[in-house]
Amino acid sequence: MGLSLDTLLEREHGEDIRRLAASGRGFGVVAGTGTGKTLAIRPIAETIVRAPLRVGVVNREREATPETPTWNVVIVTTGIARRWFEDGLITARDTLIVDEIHQTSAEMELCLALGKRAGCRFIWLSATVDPTFYARYLDSAEVLETRAFDPARAAAVRVLPEQPLEFLNERFIRRAIRERRGVAVFVPTRAEVEQIAGELGDRWQALATAFYHGGEPIRVIRPFLDGEVRRPFLLAMTAAGQSALNIRGLDTVVIYDARYANVVARGRNVLTRLYLGANEILQMAGRVHGRVEGGEVYILSDRDLAFEELRPTPPEFQLAGDAERVAITCAALGVDARELDLPVPLDRRAYGEALELLTARGLIEKGRLTRYGREVEAMPVERPWGELLVHADGDLVPVVAVAANIESLHRMTREERDLRGLIVSGSDHLTAYNVYAEAVNKHAYLGEVYGLPRHLFDEGIDEWAEGRGVLVKAIEDVALGTASVYRQLELPLPERLAHAGQQTLAAFADLVARIMPFDLVIDEETADGREARVSRGSVCGSWGAVAGTLRYFADRFGTPRAAIEGTQLPERLVRRYARRGAASVAFDRRRRHEGLVRVRTVEYFGFLLERETEPLPEPFPSELAEAARAALRDALLAGETAHPNQARLRRALERFGFYWRRSGGQVAAAATERLAAALDAQLARVRSWQDFLDTRLDLDVDAAIPADVRAALEALPSSLHLYGDRVPLEYEVDQGRGVARLRLKEGQARRLQARDLPPFDRPLRFTVVRGKREALRADSLEELRRQLSGLPREERARLQRSGRRFRRR
């Protein structure tokens, strides 16, 4: 059932939930991840259920109690809900009320899939989303859509090609002051938020200004929410609170058409600058549009936008970029991810790599969590920090417990910061720990919140944070997370924290180097050779080994780049914990006389530190004979050998690949595994290089694939007639299913309509060739249009240089 919160409070739905409570069946409310959000839902639950009622809240602060199973309504965060699914505490007898379902996260999406697997009933709510997907995915019996829009209060909406500070000029501010307007400005980054509020506040004393972003506690704008600030005012915000905050007196909204979002690329979350989606624009504009008299909405955008044509769209899911979370959850449940009906297609490759990593690290065995895996998974922190907590000795527990709850030093501090006396050169982790330790030692005392011992801060924390350039919200979040860790470890929370220095760095670096649960970069390269620079603002050096968290972002050309924050490891530690690998065999064609070589390596968590090679003795040593034949097989498949039959094999492999792609991976005889097995059988008696050259090798395409199957696949079109041209059509196999790909010119792509495309027996994808510019790749016609909408930044600059300028509407 999809409906607004107001509709849920209407009589018929209240009766429905009252009957549910009276029946003795439990039902849950899955809220957001924040404490404030959870607390806000409690009075709602008390309002809608008037039967004999037992309501409780469980989150990071408040544990479940022996009375929890007796509650009718249990309000939990998504992380708690996921763990309860893993433990079998949420069953088909329960109903899940999912509030703000459009605010997607990996945890939320997993909870939806686990709820479907358990057979739960769903009631879901959203202020702005196209309900079509959720109605289908959750098999909703009824979808109720309500509107609270007053046409008489429709805002005047204008789209302008300007930058925020360019728009917020003297003319606009004087008018806002004269007409006593309440203005909210939405921009994508906290630096822009602070810049706008700071510059305008300093210049215009008659204008009350403030800012709010994810690094600030909600109390900083509480006067605006309570109506204590009189107009005129200007509040600059990121999107963090735009969907949930109702600001009294607001009648003007300025929206900068930009956002930074994680785009999943090859299993990685790449932070990318994008235009706002229709859902975000509608929610931001909805603060005043149809709600207040004389409302005004300004959208600052360089693309053509027709506001009146915007409609809610399906959500943008996050789970595709968190394969490790899926793997750990499935291992805890003892199921394969393919058995879960996830709301977003699973990246099978990334999922397989996550399983391999977790298996190699000893967390998973035969698809289930090991004892070590259960210990790590029980920690209320991300997996790498959970591993360190399991292995840390008493002296390092406070350091690891605190650092585990700090997202990054960069996100903990402002652009202008003063960390003198706190920096531990070579470790962002310990520097961030010192920041929190000083906050605790100077301005905290040990108290309790809902029975949870934790650090509470006095009023002096605000002045300290301002002087240091530290975000108070980050300090408060670390306090809650650290308290949760100590509760899990069943240890008393220390009232004071020791300062981390060089001795602490030596012990911490040794622990990290020995366990190495993090991403690792050596000389600004990852183990697979990708460039990964040390983050701007890091206290680590550029060279040597840095262990921490890799974050990906797209540069101005859209190319993914990687940066790392972490702790630098001395070379002696890397060498101490490096491992000498078992001897292996490789085919070496770079030698004067090509052949097989025996390889001995020294590796450190994926990095090759040393590689020694020598010719493989003949006949092959018995312990390496199988590896030698496997190396020969792989070289044959790659077309690298000088075997007399290599050219014939290459032609056969090309034909097999042709039929494999056109069949969408359905012709089993053309599968790489089947071809490798055929070559293994022919190489079974090879004992030396000369044996290999003397062995006749053959792959018979005509015998392996029936003639009628070959004829049907050859008859598939290789091109389409489109707008007077022949457009190439290629066939691919993507994650086990067949797809077709059209290669289009940009002009053809812009004109393309669904009605111009013939029906296909497989999904159709698109590649747009754009001259010297990077080609566009899209999985649907809708995605293709989104990518083509608006001119790229470099082309806008070129058009402006040539004299064509955008006009203000």
ABEGO torsion letter per residue (X at the ends): XBBBAAAAABAAAAAAAAAAAAAGBBBBBBBBABAAAAAAAAAAAAAABABBBBBBBBBAABBBBAAAAABABBBBBAAAAAAAAAAGABBAABBBBBBGAABBBAAAAAAAAAAAAAGBBBBBBBABBBAAAAAAAAGBABBBBBBABBAAABBBBBBBBBBAAAABBAAAAAAAAAAGBBBBBBBABAAAAAAAAAAAAAABAABBBBBBBAABBAAAAAAAAAGABBOBBBBBBBAAAAAABBBBGBABBBBBBBBBBBBBBGGBBBBBBBBBBAAAAAAAAAAABGABBGBBBBBBBABBBBAAABBBBBBBBAAAABAAAAAAAAAAAGBBAAABBBABBBBAAAAAAAAAAAAAAGABBGGBBBAAAAAAAABABBAAAAAAAAABBAAAAAAAAAAAABABAAAABBABBBABGABBBGBAAAAAAAAAAAAAAAABBBBBBGGBBBBBBBAAAAAAAAAAGBBAAAAAAAAAAAAAAAAAAGBBBBABBBBBBAAAAAAAAAAAAAAGABBBBBGGBBAAGBBBBBBBGBABBABEBBBBBBBBBBBAAGBBBBBBBEBBBBAAAAAAABBBBBBBBBBBAABABBEBBBBBBBBBGGBBABBBBBBBBOBBBAAAAAAAAAAAAAAAAAGABABAAAAAAAAAAAAAAAAAAAAGGABAAABAAAAAAAAAAAAAABABAAAAAABBBBBBAAAABBAAAAAAAAABBABBBBGGBBBBBBBBBBGGBBBBBBBBBAAAAAABBAAABBBBABBBBBBBBAEABBBBBBABAAAAAAAABEBBAAAAAAAAAAGBBBBBX
